Amino acid sequence: MNGPKAVLVPTMLAAALALGACKDKNQETATDTAAVSPAPAVANTTAAAATTPAAPAALGDPNIVYILDQANASDSARGRLAETKGTSADVKQFGRLMVGEHHALRDAGQQLAKKLSVTPQAPAGDQSEAQAKQEMDSLNAMAKGAAWDRAYIDFEVNYHQQVLQTATKALDAAQNQELKDLIKKAAPVIQHHLDRAQQIQKKLGTAT
């Protein structure tokens, strides 16, 4: 059985951060649909207060907030699945960690967005929600067992590596200082997740 084949979402988001266009910065915050947490993010937030024009090729803060929010939401959702479908104690514990800490990151991002009166906005052509669904469908289709545990952890290792790269690009692109601070605060959390996933990966072995 095959698990998720590639970490499409963070890779796409990293490309969006490099190539996306500026978006509107003056709307209300999005609702927390899954009660999960960028996250990752991971960190999610945005700012309406850019006093100088953004560079033509840079993403606006609302786009960054959206990207981070989606990363947190999807990783928390996979964590909930791992809590119930994982068979390894380490995998189940890791799933709980993803749910709790990514929810906290997502909540922090949404609170900041609310404070700044900015609505997270998807970059042009963003497909993160569809890709997150595809990833969940792939994990749901696999039978419960050791192969599932390995596929999930392998995916999480790759995913968190990409999220860290995305966060670095978001930090460079962000204009609001509070958003920058949130990303900086989230980065060590994501690094811890990556370190833990790699430890579990070594114990389980990689999926074939």
Summary of the structure (lengths in Angstrom):
residues: 208
radius of gyration: 16.4
end to end distance: 8.8
largest distance: 53.7
contacts: 817
relative contact order: 0.22
helix: 66%
strand: 0%
